[in-house]
């Protein structure tokens, strides 16, 4: 076994003396586990950066590690140009004939020269055709061309499905997923959408948030319908119409519909699903290097696809169990424009999230660029491996060193500057945080033929015999990637252009309503025209007015023409509450065909006028009227129900009158009770005074008699005075007794008045019972007809009835 064939090690080259011209012979083996902390490769055009990264991917494939490879320049398709026999005939179809002409060679001669160059180059690095054969057997290499059928087509439809629950439950990750999806989709529509200022972005974000949280099956078609009829009434504190009027929403829906209907967009809708698990492994469990060639796309389309792929990768990653080993690689050949230092393109946020979180899931992110100035080095603070090649300007060197200091820290800047100044072609500075110090190495010869960017015809030739990836078989979302080898999936169906959205697209001036009913998966909505009206009736004698709601449905609509064949007289009169009508259909339902006239706004204006005329001619209302209360029955209310309602009102009025009567009597009773209380106090006071007077009189009489019995012979003046006082006290005692009797009589009178007041209250309450008796009232009958101006057509709408 060769020295470089070590388990878990990538053979990238040999150590190199920066001051010498030749490599010193020591192998540069890179531990694959170190790649879980990610890597960045920087080098100018001609530095050998592409060769280094191709060599790294070759080593990963030999190690059984799958990869997602984003190829903005078209170079990475060279990974499929592997020729174990190293024969000139193998190289001939893939040579660049312009290079042959510049060298003065015919194509065959140039192919032979390239075969010889590769054979000798590989031999000088201890490589041969046998290792190339093992490379081809270790992994499948496939080129996918989004938006094109040059290579394997890839369908983006699954990219709008609800992300895994692990993503939804992570608030930051879910928010980033929504923002990047909305931004990339609007960018594809040519809408420059700021996440804070753009109402288009805010609306799409709210829709995706709502639908994804509900686990709804989102497609571009359903997204178009959701834009027209959003499942929310307010955005922030504003109502939906104030924030984003329906006419403007219709324009946005039409932009998306035009994109979906454009023949050039059909290439985005067919082919293998953008499912990371099925892209990383074949149905048989063989690792795959999925190369996404996007050189043919516009800038907006590139950003759109890259953002979708990164988001899908995040969702896949979060559904995997954690690991410390390298599970898969995400490689991007040119990061320029996708992670700038200041701007926030939709690709940046998922990239930053991957750099922060992918380590725990064994996903190694490898980013390459030849534009070191336009790179957010703060975002690379989690990058453990830096591979720096020859740089073009001093400014580039300064920016790279600044980023390296931020990511690695503690570097010898002067030494690094010296090394960078001496780097030549295919010579790189390797700074790995898992090693003791930096290394300088020269990259090995790659086993793939680096012929340069592939043309679309060449990509098609490479892929014409390879079927697209099949969707993964059902299984636990958290199963390891290696379990893919145990799964089987049916062969993919031939790529077909998907059917248009089942729900027809209509302009915003055509309101749509969904009738209540049993609707669910498999149900079909059939169209009709629904009229909602309010008819006003006025009784000039009583000055009373009544409003009656009318709900009429004309269905089906087969053969309906503008202004004709809409039979309002034969319409079904529905007795439903307007609140039962819905703005959105039930999930999983489909729609019957819609006649063309029913999709035109002017049709509904005509039908609205016809409904108004019909209701004016046909509507009448016979009502019951209560002479006592002046109350008029409601439309369609029976005499029984009206009397019941009158009885409820009677009880309400009775209770109110009773409460007033009791309050009035309570006030009188309180005054009488207060007088009774004071009268009783007067009785007690008089009794106490009479008692005291009796005692005083008794004392005076006793003292007089005592003096007489002591034997005094003469009657003194004092004795005479006491006798006089005793006589007067006896007189006063009689008067106090009369006062007590009068006070007691006063109490009796007041108690009698209080009893009479209570009797009066009971009599008045009994009178109330007789007065509020609606069952005995003779009701009047009132026939009303509307005036033309009394017919208010609230809406005439396209109505979908489930069946």
Secondary structure by P-SEA (a helix, b strand, c coil): ccccccccccccbbbbccccccccccccccccccccccbbbbbccccaaaaaaaaaaaaaaaacbbbbbbbcccccccccccccccccccccccccaaaaaaacccaaaaaaaaaaaaaaaaaaacccaaaaaaaaaabbbbbbbccccccbbbbcccccccccccccccaaaaaaaaaaaaaaaaaaacccccccccaaaaaaaaaaaaaaaacccccaaaaaaaaacccccccccccccccccaaaaaaaaaaaaaaaacccccccccccccccccccccccccccccccccccccaaaaaaaaaaaaaaaaaaaaaccccccccbbbbbccccccccccccccccaaaaaaacccccccbbbbbbbcccccccccccccccbbbbcccccaaaaaaaaaaaaaaccccaaaaaaaaaaaccccbbbbbbccccbbbbbbbccccccccccccaaaaaaaccccccccccccccccccccccccccccccccccccccccbbbbcccbbbbbbbccccccbbbbbbbbbbbbbbbbbccccbbbbbbbbbbbccccccccccccccccccccccccccccccccccbbbcccccccccaaaaaaaaaaaaaaaaacbbbbbcccccccccccccccaaaaaaaaaaaaaaaaaaaaaaaaaaaaaaaaaaaaaaaaaaaaaaaaaaaaaaaaaaaaaaaaaaaaaaacccccccaaaaaaaaaaaaaaaaaaaaaaaaaaaaaaaaaaaaaaaaaaaaaaaaaaaaaaaaccccbbbbbbbbbbccccccccccccccccc
